[in-house]
Amino acid sequence: MSNLPQIHSVVRAAEPKQARQQRTGIRRWVNLPFLLVILCLVGYGLMIVYSAVSVDEDYSFTRQLQGVAAGLVAMAVVWRLDYRHLSGLTMLFLVINVVLILSPHIPGLGTDAGMGAKSWIRIGMQVQPGEFAKITVVLLDASVMARYGGRLDDPKEYCKALGIMLVPFLCIMTQPDLGTGLVYLFIGATAMVVGGARPKFMLITLAAAIVAFGALMALDEAILSQTGEYKILKEYQRKRLFVFMNQDGANLSEEGYNLKQAQIAIGSGGLFGKGLFQGSQHALGLLPEAPTDFIFCVLAEELGFFGVMVLLLLYVALILLCFRIAASAGDMFGMVIVMSVVGMWLFQILESIGMDCGLMPITGIPLPFVSYGSSFMVVNFVMLGLIGSVWSHSMATKRS
């Protein structure tokens, strides 16, 4: 009996240690602030989508929920995987990208996405492989740049890396899907900046791209004079550029209609908006593709400036947390993965909101975690899983 107090004291001393070990195990795999921001952002997006699809029979909110559910499962699986096992698989990612992006050209498999673009395949349901290829583009670019250890100052190696990273863009332009192609380019540009490519090389590349674009436009004009139609840049793409460069002169009944209706919806929201489900622009069918391309307009009209600021603050919180995770990454591969995803999201956010406000050309790029689209939602959750994998395995390495 005299030993009982000693036994109890030992048990009491051991309990806090065991609890600490459990908390450490949880913290190893779960970044609570990161998860909280994700849940708030996804929940906020679902609320806006529900309002947008409630008056449009062409869209299904149930399908959006299915995309979120599938995305959560995919995120959990990818989060537990060790991202470091994917390093060095450059050629594998390159082959996967080419197969995915070119799959809509397979007879009997690809379907027309409208306006001459062949971006979808039908495998029981419609899937956009170019959207899923964003995942392998991130991994491809990260694996390419990780080989240089944060310093790429050899011109030949730079050209080699650039050539590999341009392959997905060239493939997606065969559909053609300029919006997704631009996302690929921004992923690659971010990977190069983070991976240590010399700024001089990147500036030369940008200047060459501008010159090449001008030459292609001149060639397209020459082709028009001979054949009577454009071959390089589609007519609808030219109209979008014209609207962006000459908004006051755009024809409201044709190419400028979408932009004007989007601006009306944003302006009518005021400070606090008209109220959820009370937006008139999309309810009356005046705002085309409201759940996808112009979902920001629905948000601005119904919840006003206040609702917009809530969304932007959630985005800022997500990006800052990603910066912190990138800074804690244990290797260049992990850092480039996180920052490439951040670069992709930043471009999509700026382009999607900017095109609705008339500050950027209309490209049809969706708004991350807000726009309707189950494939788009799953892809973004997989990106979150990659970031979570970098964080958890980097933390585990530091504690070991």
Long-range contacts (C-beta under 8 A, 24 or more apart in sequence): 24-399, 27-395, 28-392, 28-395, 28-396, 28-399, 29-79, 29-80, 29-392, 31-321, 31-325, 31-388, 31-391, 31-392, 33-321, 34-318, 34-321, 34-325, 34-387, 34-388, 34-391, 37-314, 37-317, 37-318, 37-321, 38-318, 38-384, 40-314, 41-311, 41-314, 41-315, 41-318, 41-369, 42-68, 42-369, 44-310, 44-311, 44-314, 44-370, 45-369, 45-370, 45-371, 47-276, 48-295, 48-298, 48-299, 48-302, 48-303, 48-370, 49-291, 49-295, 49-370, 49-371, 49-372, 51-276, 51-277, 51-279, 51-298, 51-302, 52-282, 52-290, 52-291, 52-295, 52-298, 52-372, 53-291, 53-372, 54-277, 55-282, 55-283, 56-282, 56-290, 56-291, 59-291, 59-372, 63-374, 64-372, 64-373, 64-374, 64-377, 66-374, 67-373, 67-374, 67-375, 67-376, 67-377, 67-378, 68-377, 68-381, 70-374, 70-377, 70-378, 70-381, 71-377, 71-378, 71-380, 71-381, 71-382, 72-381, 74-378, 74-381, 74-382, 74-385, 75-381, 75-382, 75-384, 75-385, 75-388, 76-385, 77-385, 78-382, 78-385, 78-386, 78-388, 78-389, 79-384, 79-385, 79-388, 79-389, 79-392, 80-389, 80-392, 81-385, 81-389, 82-389, 82-393, 83-333, 83-334, 83-337, 83-386, 83-389, 83-390, 83-393, 84-331, 84-333, 84-334, 84-393, 86-139, 86-143, 86-333, 87-142, 87-143, 87-146, 87-331, 87-333, 88-143, 88-146, 88-147, 89-139, 89-143, 90-140, 90-143, 90-144, 90-147, 90-164, 93-136, 93-139, 93-140, 93-143, 94-140, 94-164, 94-167, 96-133, 96-136, 97-133, 97-136, 97-137, 97-140, 97-167, 97-168, 97-171, 98-167, 98-168, 98-171, 100-129, 100-130, 100-132, 100-133, 100-136, 101-129, 101-130, 101-133, 101-168, 101-171, 101-172, 101-174, 101-175, 102-171, 102-174, 103-129, 104-129, 104-130, 104-175, 105-174, 113-175, 113-177, 115-234, 115-236, 116-176, 116-234, 117-175, 117-176, 117-177, 118-175, 119-175, 119-177, 119-180, 127-375, 128-375, 130-172, 130-175, 130-177, 130-180, 131-180, 131-373, 131-375, 131-376, 131-379, 132-375, 132-378, 132-379, 133-168, 133-172, 133-184, 134-180, 134-183, 134-184, 134-187, 134-344, 134-379, 134-383, 135-379, 135-382, 135-383, 135-386, 137-168, 137-184, 137-187, 137-188, 138-187, 138-191, 138-337, 138-340, 138-341, 138-344, 138-383, 138-386, 139-337, 139-386, 140-164, 140-165, 140-168, 141-165, 141-187, 141-188, 141-191, 141-192, 141-336, 141-340, 142-191, 142-333, 142-336, 142-337, 142-340, 143-333, 144-191, 144-195, 145-191, 145-192, 145-194, 145-195, 145-196, 145-197, 145-332, 145-336, 146-195, 146-331, 146-332, 146-333, 146-336, 148-195, 148-196, 148-332, 149-196, 149-332, 150-195, 150-196, 150-332, 151-196, 152-192, 152-195, 152-196, 152-197, 152-198, 152-201, 153-196, 153-198, 155-201, 158-197, 158-198, 158-201, 161-192, 161-197, 162-192, 162-205, 165-191, 165-192, 176-234, 178-237, 178-363, 179-363, 179-364, 179-365, 182-347, 182-351, 182-363, 182-365, 183-344, 183-347, 183-348, 183-365, 186-343, 186-344, 186-346, 186-347, 187-340, 187-343, 187-344, 189-343, 190-339, 190-340, 190-342, 190-343, 190-344, 191-336, 191-339, 191-340, 191-343, 194-326, 194-335, 194-336, 194-339, 194-340, 195-332, 195-336, 240-361, 240-362, 240-363, 241-361, 243-361, 243-362, 244-358, 244-360, 244-361, 244-362, 247-358, 257-288, 258-288, 258-294, 258-362, 259-358, 259-362, 261-286, 261-287, 261-288, 261-297, 262-287, 262-294, 262-297, 262-356, 262-357, 262-358, 263-356, 263-357, 263-358, 265-294, 265-297, 265-298, 265-300, 265-301, 266-296, 266-297, 266-300, 266-301, 266-356, 266-357, 268-301, 269-300, 269-301, 269-302, 269-303, 269-304, 269-305, 269-307, 270-304, 270-305, 271-304, 271-305, 271-306, 272-303, 272-304, 272-305, 272-306, 272-307, 273-300, 273-301, 273-302, 273-303, 273-304, 273-306, 273-307, 274-301, 274-302, 274-304, 275-302, 276-302, 276-303, 277-302, 278-302, 289-364, 291-371, 291-372, 292-364, 292-366, 292-371, 292-372, 292-373, 293-352, 293-355, 293-362, 293-364, 293-365, 293-366, 293-371, 294-356, 295-366, 295-367, 295-370, 295-371, 295-372, 296-352, 296-353, 296-356, 296-367, 296-370, 297-356, 299-370, 300-356, 311-370, 315-345, 315-349, 315-368, 318-345, 319-345, 319-346, 322-387, 325-387, 325-390, 325-391, 325-394, 326-390, 328-391, 328-394, 328-395, 328-398, 329-390, 329-394, 330-393, 330-394, 330-397, 330-398, 334-390, 334-393, 334-394, 335-390, 337-386, 337-387, 337-390, 338-386, 338-387, 338-390, 341-383, 341-386, 341-387, 344-383, 345-383
